Amino acid sequence: MAERPTARIQISSESGYHSPQLDVDIRLNTNESPFPPPPGFVEAVARAALTVDWNRYPDRSARHLRSALAQRYDVTPEQVFAANGSNEVLQSLLLAYGGAGRSVAVFEPTYAMYSQIARTTGTRLVQGRRATDFSLDSSSARQLVLDERPDVVILCSPNNPTGTPAANGLVADLEKAVGSYGGLLVLDEAYGEFASESAAGLVSEDRCVVVSRTFSKTWAMAGARLGYLIAPTWCVAELEKVALPYHLDALKLEVGVLALGYVDAMRERVERLVAERERMATALDGLAVTTWPSAANFILLRPDSRPGREVWQDLVERSVLVRDFTTMPGLEECLRVTIGSRVENDMFLDALREVLR
Ligand SMILES: *Cc1c(COP(=O)(O)O)cnc(C)c1O
């Protein structure tokens, strides 16, 4: 065989994003919704599939979906960009505003896809640090931004995998700093519905703030791959230049609009999950683990007296899968459990009690 071509250096050193998909009874590792979509939704999707012009390319401007989202956030359709999951939104942002000779700042420990997408898009990564309790102090975040002047700053709020919401005033201070030199502030609100605050209302034409959201977590639609960005028109116009033509398939365009007809069901699920989160937090307080306050649909925990990896393995043996962060810098020995249904959470808690004994 001829000599094998090698991939670009930035990506060849990287193993990619991995969350093992194991065959277990209780899957609490990827922050999915434990509930299927509301009754009637899948039937409506099936009906929509019958009306799609499958031999034609879909509406490239995603007009209908963007209008529906615009209405929900009280912005114009030109202030909405949609993509195949919010990961693709983030990738589009770095394709447009990052790349060679440019930089992106993140605050570790945070969502691992930021550094991965920085690498694949050739964007230099600037890593700020959160405090040991994972809070992010406004003045140190601001200082990092003013020193480095990154083209893009990504703040995950609530932060994955720690659950930490942005402190009061942090977004305003970051916006001021980033806006002072012409940078872009990206707020990743993948878990925004579970938190009490959102920055979606800040988006306007003369501000540098954009807000990313997804149907994957709250909307029980991880399988549909749909995310979106609320952003000024000028930003959306740039993202459209880097998106592939017809990147959203015809059925997905319908699926997103249909989902927005179930806002009440979505809210009701969020309330149930938030109540379960508080119940789980209380139960975990009584066990030999350290936890941190979460504003999302998961809780980060660190076993006090056993190595995290052993606890993870013992849970898998009891058919419970949580996320292993034990080797991630800043998260040593930590595991993250997604809030599931009441039954799943009880099974997790029972298994954890046994494992910690
Ligand atoms: C899950 C997640 C996403 C991406 O989800 P998609 O399924 O691609 O929409 C983005 N950001 C954070 C912080 C997440 O946890």
Ligand as a Chemical Component Dictionary entry (heavy atoms), coordinates in Angstrom:
data_LIG
# 
_chem_comp.id                   LIG 
_chem_comp.type                 NON-POLYMER 
_chem_comp.pdbx_formal_charge   0 
_chem_comp.three_letter_code    LIG 
# 
loop_
_chem_comp_atom.comp_id 
_chem_comp_atom.atom_id 
_chem_comp_atom.alt_atom_id 
_chem_comp_atom.type_symbol 
_chem_comp_atom.charge 
_chem_comp_atom.model_Cartn_x 
_chem_comp_atom.model_Cartn_y 
_chem_comp_atom.model_Cartn_z 
_chem_comp_atom.pdbx_ordinal 
LIG C1 C1 C 0 -24.779 18.970 25.319 1  
LIG C2 C2 C 0 -24.079 20.268 25.176 2  
LIG C3 C3 C 0 -24.000 20.938 23.955 3  
LIG C4 C4 C 0 -24.341 20.391 22.625 4  
LIG O1 O1 O 0 -25.425 19.722 22.457 5  
LIG P1 P1 P 0 -26.015 19.399 21.027 6  
LIG O2 O2 O 0 -26.597 18.058 21.238 7  
LIG O3 O3 O 0 -24.916 19.416 20.005 8  
LIG O4 O4 O 0 -27.010 20.468 20.790 9  
LIG C5 C5 C 0 -23.424 22.189 23.918 10 
LIG N1 N1 N 0 -22.930 22.749 25.018 11 
LIG C6 C6 C 0 -22.951 22.126 26.197 12 
LIG C7 C7 C 0 -22.372 22.793 27.373 13 
LIG C8 C8 C 0 -23.520 20.859 26.324 14 
LIG O5 O5 O 0 -23.488 20.245 27.496 15 
# 
loop_
_chem_comp_bond.comp_id 
_chem_comp_bond.atom_id_1 
_chem_comp_bond.atom_id_2 
_chem_comp_bond.value_order 
_chem_comp_bond.pdbx_ordinal 
LIG C1 C2 SING 1  
LIG C2 C3 SING 2  
LIG C2 C8 DOUB 3  
LIG C3 C4 SING 4  
LIG C3 C5 DOUB 5  
LIG C4 O1 SING 6  
LIG O1 P1 SING 7  
LIG P1 O2 DOUB 8  
LIG P1 O3 SING 9  
LIG P1 O4 SING 10 
LIG C5 N1 SING 11 
LIG N1 C6 DOUB 12 
LIG C6 C7 SING 13 
LIG C6 C8 SING 14 
LIG C8 O5 SING 15 
# 
